[in-house]
Amino acid sequence: MTSTTNNPARHRSLGDHTWQADAVCQSTEYNPVDPEIFFPNPDETAKIATAKSLCGQCPVRRACLDAALEAGTTDGIRGGLTEEERRPLHEKLAHRLDYSRVNATIAGRDIHLTKAERRAVVHAAYRHGLTEQRLAWLLKITEEHAQKLYRETRRALRHRDLDQPAPTTPPPADPDGDHLGRGDFGTAA
């Protein structure tokens, strides 16, 4: 029987640009690359094809795309996608909720988070019993703000528990075995 192991996702740390050293688009003495091919006009299909073929060989393509999306970069070809191809991803980024990013943050990694992921970090930190000081450090906020977030989380969990419907119990069985039906009650006068 074959088993597979999924390695944890590797996310860029905030401000980490070390991945760029491994990018295929970096011009070197032995691999001269014209940076202008990554900024073609929409009708320059040959430049676009050349840039995309380089991106297709790049070992840090995903990091490049993440960096472009997280920084809001809308110019040029990044991560193998043109400006037009990245536009829907830019629009969806604010709603991203990647639990591997949440878990990496809880573990202490300093990575870019969306608003949804930041809320998930607060919830996970609260559930794991992390101190307000630790939450403040993880999210780069003040301790007072962390206290406020924990109060809001406690309140939301309390209200969520109150909103749960009460369990319904079946009606008691009739000792004679007769079940009353709708027609057994008559009509109101």
N, C-alpha and C positions, 0 to 999 in steps of 0.2 A: 504494500500500500504506500502510495506517495503522499507525503505531507508538504504543504507549502507554508511558508512563513511570510507574513507581511511585515516589512520593516516600517517603523514609524515614519511619518512624513517629515521631511526636512524643510523647515520654513526659514526664510531669510530673517535675520535679526534686523531690528530697526537700524537704519544707517549703514547696514552691511553692504559693501560694494565689492567685496573680495571675489565674488562670482565673476565679475567682469574680466578678470585675468584669464579665465578659461573660455571666454567667448570667442567664437570663430571669427567674429567681425573685428576683433582687435588686430590692427595692422602690426606686423612684425617684419624684421629684415627678411625672413624666409617666406612670409605670407603677407605680401602687400595687399591691403584691402582699401578701396576707395570708399570713405564714409558717405560720399554723396549718393551711392546706390541705395542707401537706406532712407533717402528723402526724395523719392521720385514724384513727379507730377502724376496725376491719375491716369493720363494717357500714355505714360512711358512704361508699357507692358514688359519690355525687355529688362529694364532696371528692376521692376517689381519681381519678375521671375528669377533674376540673378540673386537678389536679396533673399527671397524666400528659399532658394536652394541652399544658400549659405546657412540660413536659420535652421533648415531641416537637418543639417549635420551638427548643429551646436549642442554640446552637452549641458549647457545652462539655459536652454531656451525657455524653460518654465520659470526660472528665476527672473529672466529678462522680462517676460510677460507680466509676472506678478509685480515687478518693480514699476513697470510702465502703468499698470492699472492702479496700484497703490499711490503712486506719485501724481496720478492724473495726467500723465503724458499722453498727448493726443497727436503729436507730430511724428511722422516717419513710420518705418516698419520696425516693430519691436516684438520679440517672441514669435516671429514668423507670421505676424498678422499686420495687415495694413490698417491705416487709421479708420477706414470704414468698417473693417471686420472687427476692430476692437470696440467700436462705439456701443454695441449692445452689451458688451461685457462691462464697460464703464458704468452703464446704467444699472446693471444688476449687482455690481460690487457692493453697494450699500446694504443689500439684503443678504449677502453671503453669510452663512452660518456653518462654518467648518469646525466640527468638534475636535479635530486633530489640532487645530490652531488654539482652541480653548484649552485643551489638555496641555499643550506645550507652554502656554502662558501660566497655567497653574503650577507647572513644574519649574517655572522660573525663567523661561526663555522670554526675551524681549522682542516680540514680533508685532507686526502691524495687525490691528484688529478692526473689524467693522463695528458699527453700533450694536448690531445683533450679537456679535461675538463678545463684545464687552459686557452686555447684559448676561450672557451665558456664563462668563467668567465670574461675575458677581454671584450668580445663583450657585454655581459649582463651589466657589470659595465658601459661601455660607453653609452649604450642605456638608462640606468637608471640615467645617469648624475652623477655618483659617481666621486668624486675628484681623482686626481692622487695620492694624499696622501693616501686616503682610499684604492685604488687598490694596492698600494705598501704594505700597512699593510696586506691586505687580502692574497696576494700572497707571502709575506715575501721577497720582492724585494726592490731595491732602488727606490726612487722617479724618478730618471733619467730613470731607466729602465721602470717604469710605463708610463712616458711621451713618451718614444719610442714606447711602445706597443699601446698607444692611437693614436700616429701619424700613425702607420701602420694600425690600425683599420680604422681611418678616410680615409686614402688613399684607402684601400680595398673597403670600402663602396662607395666611390666616383667612383672608377673604375667599381664597380658592377652596379651602376646606369647608367654609360656611356655605359656599354655593353648591356643594355636592348634594344631590338629592338624597333624601332619607331612604333607606332600603325599604322596599315595599314587602309586606307580608301577605301571604294568601289569606282569603277570608276563612274563618273557622269552619270546619266541616259540620254539617247538620247532624246531630246525634241520631236522627231517624233515618239518615241516608238520603232524605229528600233534599233536592237543591231548589232553592227558590229562583224563579225566573222573573223576567221583566213583567210578564202578565199577571203575576201573583200579587202585585201591589195596587192594582186598580188605578183610578184616575183622580186627579185633584179636582175638587169642585169649586 
